[in-house]
Amino acid sequence: MRLDKYLKVSRLIKRRTVANEACDTGRVTINDKIAKPSAEVKVGDVIGLRLGGKDVQVEVLSVAEHAQKSETAGMFRILP
């Protein structure tokens, strides 16, 4: 699945256009490499986000094309 779509479906970022902009400005990484919006996300990848002055790293646990709000918590795990 594309990175920008994963960020939206998992609700890490609210809108896909915002996810695209974050990727284009280099604020999103996959496995410590700056990622483009079209980068493929796989189970086990570590996504790093720099948004709003915070650095967050999450591990991808599942990839789903569609997810309800109650299912999104199981899509990733926040790393310390």
Buried (B, 14 or more C-beta within 10 A) or exposed (E): BBBBBBBBBBEBBEEBEBBBBBBEEEBBBBEEEEBBBEBEBEEEBBBBBBEEEEEBBBEBEEBBEEBEEEEBEEBBEEEE
